Amino acid sequence: MSKSSLLKLLADPFPECKEKTPKIKITTQH
C-alpha cells in the first residue's frame, strides 16, 4: 500500500460508516 492510501485509512478508517451515520441521524431526528 502507498503512503497516501495509509494516510487515508488513518484519517477515515470507516468511510462507509461516516456516510451512513448522517443518514441515520437525519432519520432519528424526525
C-alpha positions in Angstrom: 0.0 0.0 0.0 1.2 3.5 -0.7 1.7 6.1 2.0 -1.3 8.2 0.7 -3.6 5.2 1.0 -2.4 4.5 4.5 -2.9 8.1 5.5 -6.4 8.0 4.1 -7.1 4.9 6.2 -5.8 6.7 9.3 -7.9 9.7 8.5 -11.0 7.8 7.5 -10.8 4.2 8.9 -14.5 3.7 8.2 -15.6 5.9 5.3 -18.7 3.8 4.8 -19.8 4.3 8.4 -19.3 8.1 8.1 -21.5 8.2 5.1 -24.2 6.1 6.8 -24.2 7.9 10.2 -25.5 11.3 8.9 -28.5 9.5 7.2 -29.3 7.7 10.5 -29.1 11.0 12.4 -31.5 12.6 10.0 -34.0 9.7 10.3 -33.7 9.7 14.1 -34.3 13.5 14.3 -37.7 13.2 12.5 
